[in-house]
Amino acid sequence: MKTNAARILDGLKLAYKLIEYPVDESDLSAESVAAKVCMPPEQVFKTLVARGDRSGVILACIPGSFELDLKALAAVSGNKKVEMVPLKEVQQLTGYIRGGVSPIGTKKRYPTFFDETILVWPEISVSAGVRGCQMVLTPEDVLAAVGGKTGVIARAKT
């Protein structure tokens, strides 16, 4: 399955592999996706859409087993306050539906921030832009593809 995100990586001549998996509409969690693609949840990065009071829309990519630290995201993105974008706005802003938001190939290019743990893995997984398909690539390549920055923006779930 060639997605817009895959076409962008092809155009940049960046290596990746696609892994398709069965979708359970009742469980779109990153932990469930991680199990289906046989990777630890800390290596499967979910893309969340937020809005900063200064920057506007921003993307946060964090390990599947973590939760977003909004204060930390505000600090690394130069905002005083960051809030999650309502789910009803996600597709309109990104072109992707919940469970299929990729940091690569959004309708508009937004500032993208990855939790620094991305750098501990030789490869990570992000959505390929549709439910049921993940892209596996190096952290360096995904950062290069989106012009992403890293910082501490996630914390372990309690």
PyMOL CGO cylinders between C-alpha atoms (Angstrom):
from pymol import cmd
from pymol.cgo import CYLINDER

trace = [
    CYLINDER, 0.00, 0.00, 0.00, 1.58, 3.29, -1.10, 0.3, 1, 1, 1, 1, 1, 1,
    CYLINDER, 1.58, 3.29, -1.10, 0.49, 6.18, 1.07, 0.3, 1, 1, 1, 1, 1, 1,
    CYLINDER, 0.49, 6.18, 1.07, 1.24, 9.88, 0.70, 0.3, 1, 1, 1, 1, 1, 1,
    CYLINDER, 1.24, 9.88, 0.70, 3.81, 9.53, 3.50, 0.3, 1, 1, 1, 1, 1, 1,
    CYLINDER, 3.81, 9.53, 3.50, 5.50, 6.66, 1.62, 0.3, 1, 1, 1, 1, 1, 1,
    CYLINDER, 5.50, 6.66, 1.62, 5.59, 8.69, -1.61, 0.3, 1, 1, 1, 1, 1, 1,
    CYLINDER, 5.59, 8.69, -1.61, 7.24, 11.57, 0.25, 0.3, 1, 1, 1, 1, 1, 1,
    CYLINDER, 7.24, 11.57, 0.25, 9.92, 9.24, 1.65, 0.3, 1, 1, 1, 1, 1, 1,
    CYLINDER, 9.92, 9.24, 1.65, 10.44, 7.78, -1.85, 0.3, 1, 1, 1, 1, 1, 1,
    CYLINDER, 10.44, 7.78, -1.85, 10.92, 11.30, -3.19, 0.3, 1, 1, 1, 1, 1, 1,
    CYLINDER, 10.92, 11.30, -3.19, 13.49, 12.02, -0.48, 0.3, 1, 1, 1, 1, 1, 1,
    CYLINDER, 13.49, 12.02, -0.48, 15.20, 8.68, -1.23, 0.3, 1, 1, 1, 1, 1, 1,
    CYLINDER, 15.20, 8.68, -1.23, 14.84, 7.60, 2.40, 0.3, 1, 1, 1, 1, 1, 1,
    CYLINDER, 14.84, 7.60, 2.40, 14.62, 3.91, 3.28, 0.3, 1, 1, 1, 1, 1, 1,
    CYLINDER, 14.62, 3.91, 3.28, 11.56, 2.52, 5.07, 0.3, 1, 1, 1, 1, 1, 1,
    CYLINDER, 11.56, 2.52, 5.07, 9.41, -0.56, 5.20, 0.3, 1, 1, 1, 1, 1, 1,
    CYLINDER, 9.41, -0.56, 5.20, 5.65, -0.79, 5.49, 0.3, 1, 1, 1, 1, 1, 1,
    CYLINDER, 5.65, -0.79, 5.49, 3.96, -3.19, 7.86, 0.3, 1, 1, 1, 1, 1, 1,
    CYLINDER, 3.96, -3.19, 7.86, 0.24, -3.77, 7.42, 0.3, 1, 1, 1, 1, 1, 1,
    CYLINDER, 0.24, -3.77, 7.42, -1.86, -5.08, 10.30, 0.3, 1, 1, 1, 1, 1, 1,
    CYLINDER, -1.86, -5.08, 10.30, -5.55, -5.78, 11.00, 0.3, 1, 1, 1, 1, 1, 1,
    CYLINDER, -5.55, -5.78, 11.00, -7.47, -2.80, 12.40, 0.3, 1, 1, 1, 1, 1, 1,
    CYLINDER, -7.47, -2.80, 12.40, -9.75, -3.15, 15.41, 0.3, 1, 1, 1, 1, 1, 1,
    CYLINDER, -9.75, -3.15, 15.41, -11.94, -0.02, 15.39, 0.3, 1, 1, 1, 1, 1, 1,
    CYLINDER, -11.94, -0.02, 15.39, -12.65, -0.51, 19.10, 0.3, 1, 1, 1, 1, 1, 1,
    CYLINDER, -12.65, -0.51, 19.10, -8.94, -0.40, 20.00, 0.3, 1, 1, 1, 1, 1, 1,
    CYLINDER, -8.94, -0.40, 20.00, -6.78, 2.07, 18.06, 0.3, 1, 1, 1, 1, 1, 1,
    CYLINDER, -6.78, 2.07, 18.06, -4.24, 2.38, 20.88, 0.3, 1, 1, 1, 1, 1, 1,
    CYLINDER, -4.24, 2.38, 20.88, -0.55, 2.53, 20.11, 0.3, 1, 1, 1, 1, 1, 1,
    CYLINDER, -0.55, 2.53, 20.11, 0.00, -0.41, 22.45, 0.3, 1, 1, 1, 1, 1, 1,
    CYLINDER, 0.00, -0.41, 22.45, -2.37, -2.53, 20.34, 0.3, 1, 1, 1, 1, 1, 1,
    CYLINDER, -2.37, -2.53, 20.34, -0.63, -1.44, 17.14, 0.3, 1, 1, 1, 1, 1, 1,
    CYLINDER, -0.63, -1.44, 17.14, 2.77, -2.24, 18.67, 0.3, 1, 1, 1, 1, 1, 1,
    CYLINDER, 2.77, -2.24, 18.67, 1.66, -5.79, 19.47, 0.3, 1, 1, 1, 1, 1, 1,
    CYLINDER, 1.66, -5.79, 19.47, 0.37, -6.26, 15.92, 0.3, 1, 1, 1, 1, 1, 1,
    CYLINDER, 0.37, -6.26, 15.92, 3.62, -5.06, 14.31, 0.3, 1, 1, 1, 1, 1, 1,
    CYLINDER, 3.62, -5.06, 14.31, 5.75, -7.03, 16.83, 0.3, 1, 1, 1, 1, 1, 1,
    CYLINDER, 5.75, -7.03, 16.83, 7.59, -4.03, 18.28, 0.3, 1, 1, 1, 1, 1, 1,
    CYLINDER, 7.59, -4.03, 18.28, 7.75, -2.75, 21.85, 0.3, 1, 1, 1, 1, 1, 1,
    CYLINDER, 7.75, -2.75, 21.85, 5.31, 0.13, 22.47, 0.3, 1, 1, 1, 1, 1, 1,
    CYLINDER, 5.31, 0.13, 22.47, 8.24, 2.42, 23.33, 0.3, 1, 1, 1, 1, 1, 1,
    CYLINDER, 8.24, 2.42, 23.33, 9.48, 1.99, 19.74, 0.3, 1, 1, 1, 1, 1, 1,
    CYLINDER, 9.48, 1.99, 19.74, 6.10, 2.72, 18.11, 0.3, 1, 1, 1, 1, 1, 1,
    CYLINDER, 6.10, 2.72, 18.11, 5.56, 6.48, 18.05, 0.3, 1, 1, 1, 1, 1, 1,
    CYLINDER, 5.56, 6.48, 18.05, 2.07, 7.94, 18.00, 0.3, 1, 1, 1, 1, 1, 1,
    CYLINDER, 2.07, 7.94, 18.00, 1.44, 11.36, 16.46, 0.3, 1, 1, 1, 1, 1, 1,
    CYLINDER, 1.44, 11.36, 16.46, -0.72, 13.75, 18.46, 0.3, 1, 1, 1, 1, 1, 1,
    CYLINDER, -0.72, 13.75, 18.46, -2.07, 17.08, 17.25, 0.3, 1, 1, 1, 1, 1, 1,
    CYLINDER, -2.07, 17.08, 17.25, -1.89, 20.05, 19.61, 0.3, 1, 1, 1, 1, 1, 1,
    CYLINDER, -1.89, 20.05, 19.61, -2.21, 23.83, 19.44, 0.3, 1, 1, 1, 1, 1, 1,
    CYLINDER, -2.21, 23.83, 19.44, 0.15, 26.29, 21.08, 0.3, 1, 1, 1, 1, 1, 1,
    CYLINDER, 0.15, 26.29, 21.08, -0.90, 29.78, 22.14, 0.3, 1, 1, 1, 1, 1, 1,
    CYLINDER, -0.90, 29.78, 22.14, 1.96, 31.27, 20.10, 0.3, 1, 1, 1, 1, 1, 1,
    CYLINDER, 1.96, 31.27, 20.10, 2.76, 28.72, 17.38, 0.3, 1, 1, 1, 1, 1, 1,
    CYLINDER, 2.76, 28.72, 17.38, -0.67, 27.44, 16.46, 0.3, 1, 1, 1, 1, 1, 1,
    CYLINDER, -0.67, 27.44, 16.46, -0.90, 23.78, 15.40, 0.3, 1, 1, 1, 1, 1, 1,
    CYLINDER, -0.90, 23.78, 15.40, 2.03, 21.51, 16.30, 0.3, 1, 1, 1, 1, 1, 1,
    CYLINDER, 2.03, 21.51, 16.30, 2.59, 17.76, 16.16, 0.3, 1, 1, 1, 1, 1, 1,
    CYLINDER, 2.59, 17.76, 16.16, 3.97, 15.68, 19.01, 0.3, 1, 1, 1, 1, 1, 1,
    CYLINDER, 3.97, 15.68, 19.01, 5.35, 12.19, 18.39, 0.3, 1, 1, 1, 1, 1, 1,
    CYLINDER, 5.35, 12.19, 18.39, 5.74, 10.14, 21.52, 0.3, 1, 1, 1, 1, 1, 1,
    CYLINDER, 5.74, 10.14, 21.52, 6.26, 6.48, 22.41, 0.3, 1, 1, 1, 1, 1, 1,
    CYLINDER, 6.26, 6.48, 22.41, 3.07, 4.46, 22.36, 0.3, 1, 1, 1, 1, 1, 1,
    CYLINDER, 3.07, 4.46, 22.36, 3.26, 3.57, 26.04, 0.3, 1, 1, 1, 1, 1, 1,
    CYLINDER, 3.26, 3.57, 26.04, 3.76, 7.18, 27.17, 0.3, 1, 1, 1, 1, 1, 1,
    CYLINDER, 3.76, 7.18, 27.17, 1.48, 10.19, 27.55, 0.3, 1, 1, 1, 1, 1, 1,
    CYLINDER, 1.48, 10.19, 27.55, 2.12, 13.68, 26.30, 0.3, 1, 1, 1, 1, 1, 1,
    CYLINDER, 2.12, 13.68, 26.30, 3.43, 16.22, 28.81, 0.3, 1, 1, 1, 1, 1, 1,
    CYLINDER, 3.43, 16.22, 28.81, 1.70, 19.40, 27.63, 0.3, 1, 1, 1, 1, 1, 1,
    CYLINDER, 1.70, 19.40, 27.63, 3.87, 21.68, 29.80, 0.3, 1, 1, 1, 1, 1, 1,
    CYLINDER, 3.87, 21.68, 29.80, 7.05, 20.12, 28.43, 0.3, 1, 1, 1, 1, 1, 1,
    CYLINDER, 7.05, 20.12, 28.43, 5.74, 20.41, 24.86, 0.3, 1, 1, 1, 1, 1, 1,
    CYLINDER, 5.74, 20.41, 24.86, 4.93, 24.07, 25.48, 0.3, 1, 1, 1, 1, 1, 1,
    CYLINDER, 4.93, 24.07, 25.48, 8.49, 24.66, 26.71, 0.3, 1, 1, 1, 1, 1, 1,
    CYLINDER, 8.49, 24.66, 26.71, 10.25, 22.99, 23.75, 0.3, 1, 1, 1, 1, 1, 1,
    CYLINDER, 10.25, 22.99, 23.75, 7.90, 24.59, 21.21, 0.3, 1, 1, 1, 1, 1, 1,
    CYLINDER, 7.90, 24.59, 21.21, 8.21, 28.15, 22.52, 0.3, 1, 1, 1, 1, 1, 1,
    CYLINDER, 8.21, 28.15, 22.52, 4.64, 28.36, 23.78, 0.3, 1, 1, 1, 1, 1, 1,
    CYLINDER, 4.64, 28.36, 23.78, 3.30, 29.37, 27.19, 0.3, 1, 1, 1, 1, 1, 1,
    CYLINDER, 3.30, 29.37, 27.19, 0.40, 26.95, 26.87, 0.3, 1, 1, 1, 1, 1, 1,
    CYLINDER, 0.40, 26.95, 26.87, -0.39, 23.96, 24.65, 0.3, 1, 1, 1, 1, 1, 1,
    CYLINDER, -0.39, 23.96, 24.65, -3.72, 22.13, 24.39, 0.3, 1, 1, 1, 1, 1, 1,
    CYLINDER, -3.72, 22.13, 24.39, -4.77, 19.07, 22.46, 0.3, 1, 1, 1, 1, 1, 1,
    CYLINDER, -4.77, 19.07, 22.46, -6.73, 19.81, 19.29, 0.3, 1, 1, 1, 1, 1, 1,
    CYLINDER, -6.73, 19.81, 19.29, -10.31, 18.48, 19.47, 0.3, 1, 1, 1, 1, 1, 1,
    CYLINDER, -10.31, 18.48, 19.47, -10.63, 15.16, 17.63, 0.3, 1, 1, 1, 1, 1, 1,
    CYLINDER, -10.63, 15.16, 17.63, -13.19, 16.66, 15.22, 0.3, 1, 1, 1, 1, 1, 1,
    CYLINDER, -13.19, 16.66, 15.22, -10.45, 19.03, 13.90, 0.3, 1, 1, 1, 1, 1, 1,
    CYLINDER, -10.45, 19.03, 13.90, -7.70, 16.44, 13.40, 0.3, 1, 1, 1, 1, 1, 1,
    CYLINDER, -7.70, 16.44, 13.40, -8.67, 15.30, 9.90, 0.3, 1, 1, 1, 1, 1, 1,
    CYLINDER, -8.67, 15.30, 9.90, -9.39, 18.84, 8.70, 0.3, 1, 1, 1, 1, 1, 1,
    CYLINDER, -9.39, 18.84, 8.70, -5.95, 20.01, 9.89, 0.3, 1, 1, 1, 1, 1, 1,
    CYLINDER, -5.95, 20.01, 9.89, -3.80, 17.01, 8.95, 0.3, 1, 1, 1, 1, 1, 1,
    CYLINDER, -3.80, 17.01, 8.95, -5.69, 15.15, 6.23, 0.3, 1, 1, 1, 1, 1, 1,
    CYLINDER, -5.69, 15.15, 6.23, -5.47, 12.04, 8.42, 0.3, 1, 1, 1, 1, 1, 1,
    CYLINDER, -5.47, 12.04, 8.42, -8.04, 10.29, 10.61, 0.3, 1, 1, 1, 1, 1, 1,
    CYLINDER, -8.04, 10.29, 10.61, -7.54, 9.26, 14.23, 0.3, 1, 1, 1, 1, 1, 1,
    CYLINDER, -7.54, 9.26, 14.23, -5.41, 6.14, 14.36, 0.3, 1, 1, 1, 1, 1, 1,
    CYLINDER, -5.41, 6.14, 14.36, -3.76, 7.05, 11.06, 0.3, 1, 1, 1, 1, 1, 1,
    CYLINDER, -3.76, 7.05, 11.06, -2.05, 10.38, 11.73, 0.3, 1, 1, 1, 1, 1, 1,
    CYLINDER, -2.05, 10.38, 11.73, 1.49, 10.38, 10.39, 0.3, 1, 1, 1, 1, 1, 1,
    CYLINDER, 1.49, 10.38, 10.39, 4.07, 13.08, 11.09, 0.3, 1, 1, 1, 1, 1, 1,
    CYLINDER, 4.07, 13.08, 11.09, 4.95, 12.79, 7.40, 0.3, 1, 1, 1, 1, 1, 1,
    CYLINDER, 4.95, 12.79, 7.40, 2.72, 14.25, 4.68, 0.3, 1, 1, 1, 1, 1, 1,
    CYLINDER, 2.72, 14.25, 4.68, 0.20, 16.30, 6.61, 0.3, 1, 1, 1, 1, 1, 1,
    CYLINDER, 0.20, 16.30, 6.61, -1.94, 18.72, 4.56, 0.3, 1, 1, 1, 1, 1, 1,
    CYLINDER, -1.94, 18.72, 4.56, 0.19, 21.57, 5.86, 0.3, 1, 1, 1, 1, 1, 1,
    CYLINDER, 0.19, 21.57, 5.86, 3.68, 21.23, 7.30, 0.3, 1, 1, 1, 1, 1, 1,
    CYLINDER, 3.68, 21.23, 7.30, 3.48, 21.81, 11.05, 0.3, 1, 1, 1, 1, 1, 1,
    CYLINDER, 3.48, 21.81, 11.05, 6.31, 22.12, 13.57, 0.3, 1, 1, 1, 1, 1, 1,
    CYLINDER, 6.31, 22.12, 13.57, 6.91, 18.56, 14.78, 0.3, 1, 1, 1, 1, 1, 1,
    CYLINDER, 6.91, 18.56, 14.78, 8.45, 17.53, 18.08, 0.3, 1, 1, 1, 1, 1, 1,
    CYLINDER, 8.45, 17.53, 18.08, 9.60, 14.02, 18.97, 0.3, 1, 1, 1, 1, 1, 1,
    CYLINDER, 9.60, 14.02, 18.97, 10.25, 12.73, 22.44, 0.3, 1, 1, 1, 1, 1, 1,
    CYLINDER, 10.25, 12.73, 22.44, 14.00, 12.39, 22.84, 0.3, 1, 1, 1, 1, 1, 1,
    CYLINDER, 14.00, 12.39, 22.84, 13.67, 8.63, 23.37, 0.3, 1, 1, 1, 1, 1, 1,
    CYLINDER, 13.67, 8.63, 23.37, 13.37, 8.35, 19.59, 0.3, 1, 1, 1, 1, 1, 1,
    CYLINDER, 13.37, 8.35, 19.59, 17.17, 8.58, 19.50, 0.3, 1, 1, 1, 1, 1, 1,
    CYLINDER, 17.17, 8.58, 19.50, 17.75, 5.41, 21.55, 0.3, 1, 1, 1, 1, 1, 1,
    CYLINDER, 17.75, 5.41, 21.55, 16.31, 3.14, 18.85, 0.3, 1, 1, 1, 1, 1, 1,
    CYLINDER, 16.31, 3.14, 18.85, 18.02, 1.99, 15.64, 0.3, 1, 1, 1, 1, 1, 1,
    CYLINDER, 18.02, 1.99, 15.64, 14.58, 2.20, 13.99, 0.3, 1, 1, 1, 1, 1, 1,
    CYLINDER, 14.58, 2.20, 13.99, 11.13, 3.33, 15.03, 0.3, 1, 1, 1, 1, 1, 1,
    CYLINDER, 11.13, 3.33, 15.03, 7.61, 2.99, 13.72, 0.3, 1, 1, 1, 1, 1, 1,
    CYLINDER, 7.61, 2.99, 13.72, 5.12, 5.75, 12.87, 0.3, 1, 1, 1, 1, 1, 1,
    CYLINDER, 5.12, 5.75, 12.87, 1.79, 5.63, 11.10, 0.3, 1, 1, 1, 1, 1, 1,
    CYLINDER, 1.79, 5.63, 11.10, 2.04, 5.44, 7.33, 0.3, 1, 1, 1, 1, 1, 1,
    CYLINDER, 2.04, 5.44, 7.33, -0.96, 7.76, 7.11, 0.3, 1, 1, 1, 1, 1, 1,
    CYLINDER, -0.96, 7.76, 7.11, -3.79, 5.22, 7.22, 0.3, 1, 1, 1, 1, 1, 1,
    CYLINDER, -3.79, 5.22, 7.22, -5.13, 2.91, 9.86, 0.3, 1, 1, 1, 1, 1, 1,
    CYLINDER, -5.13, 2.91, 9.86, -3.64, -0.54, 9.46, 0.3, 1, 1, 1, 1, 1, 1,
    CYLINDER, -3.64, -0.54, 9.46, -0.21, 0.43, 8.14, 0.3, 1, 1, 1, 1, 1, 1,
    CYLINDER, -0.21, 0.43, 8.14, 2.95, 1.47, 9.96, 0.3, 1, 1, 1, 1, 1, 1,
    CYLINDER, 2.95, 1.47, 9.96, 6.25, 2.74, 8.53, 0.3, 1, 1, 1, 1, 1, 1,
    CYLINDER, 6.25, 2.74, 8.53, 9.50, 1.52, 10.04, 0.3, 1, 1, 1, 1, 1, 1,
    CYLINDER, 9.50, 1.52, 10.04, 12.49, 3.79, 9.51, 0.3, 1, 1, 1, 1, 1, 1,
    CYLINDER, 12.49, 3.79, 9.51, 15.48, 5.25, 11.31, 0.3, 1, 1, 1, 1, 1, 1,
    CYLINDER, 15.48, 5.25, 11.31, 14.97, 8.14, 13.73, 0.3, 1, 1, 1, 1, 1, 1,
    CYLINDER, 14.97, 8.14, 13.73, 17.36, 10.23, 11.64, 0.3, 1, 1, 1, 1, 1, 1,
    CYLINDER, 17.36, 10.23, 11.64, 15.29, 9.70, 8.50, 0.3, 1, 1, 1, 1, 1, 1,
    CYLINDER, 15.29, 9.70, 8.50, 11.94, 10.58, 10.08, 0.3, 1, 1, 1, 1, 1, 1,
    CYLINDER, 11.94, 10.58, 10.08, 13.49, 13.69, 11.65, 0.3, 1, 1, 1, 1, 1, 1,
    CYLINDER, 13.49, 13.69, 11.65, 14.95, 14.67, 8.28, 0.3, 1, 1, 1, 1, 1, 1,
    CYLINDER, 14.95, 14.67, 8.28, 11.65, 14.06, 6.49, 0.3, 1, 1, 1, 1, 1, 1,
    CYLINDER, 11.65, 14.06, 6.49, 9.67, 16.41, 8.73, 0.3, 1, 1, 1, 1, 1, 1,
    CYLINDER, 9.67, 16.41, 8.73, 12.35, 18.77, 9.97, 0.3, 1, 1, 1, 1, 1, 1,
    CYLINDER, 12.35, 18.77, 9.97, 11.53, 17.54, 13.45, 0.3, 1, 1, 1, 1, 1, 1,
    CYLINDER, 11.53, 17.54, 13.45, 13.12, 18.49, 16.74, 0.3, 1, 1, 1, 1, 1, 1,
    CYLINDER, 13.12, 18.49, 16.74, 13.59, 16.38, 19.84, 0.3, 1, 1, 1, 1, 1, 1,
    CYLINDER, 13.59, 16.38, 19.84, 13.08, 17.09, 23.52, 0.3, 1, 1, 1, 1, 1, 1,
    CYLINDER, 13.08, 17.09, 23.52, 11.52, 15.65, 26.64, 0.3, 1, 1, 1, 1, 1, 1,
    CYLINDER, 11.52, 15.65, 26.64, 7.81, 15.85, 25.84, 0.3, 1, 1, 1, 1, 1, 1,
    CYLINDER, 7.81, 15.85, 25.84, 6.44, 12.57, 27.20, 0.3, 1, 1, 1, 1, 1, 1,
    CYLINDER, 6.44, 12.57, 27.20, 6.18, 10.78, 30.51, 0.3, 1, 1, 1, 1, 1, 1,
    CYLINDER, 6.18, 10.78, 30.51, 5.40, 7.23, 31.49, 0.3, 1, 1, 1, 1, 1, 1,
    CYLINDER, 5.40, 7.23, 31.49, 1.70, 6.53, 31.99, 0.3, 1, 1, 1, 1, 1, 1,
    CYLINDER, 1.70, 6.53, 31.99, 0.69, 6.35, 35.63, 0.3, 1, 1, 1, 1, 1, 1,
]
cmd.load_cgo(trace, "trace")
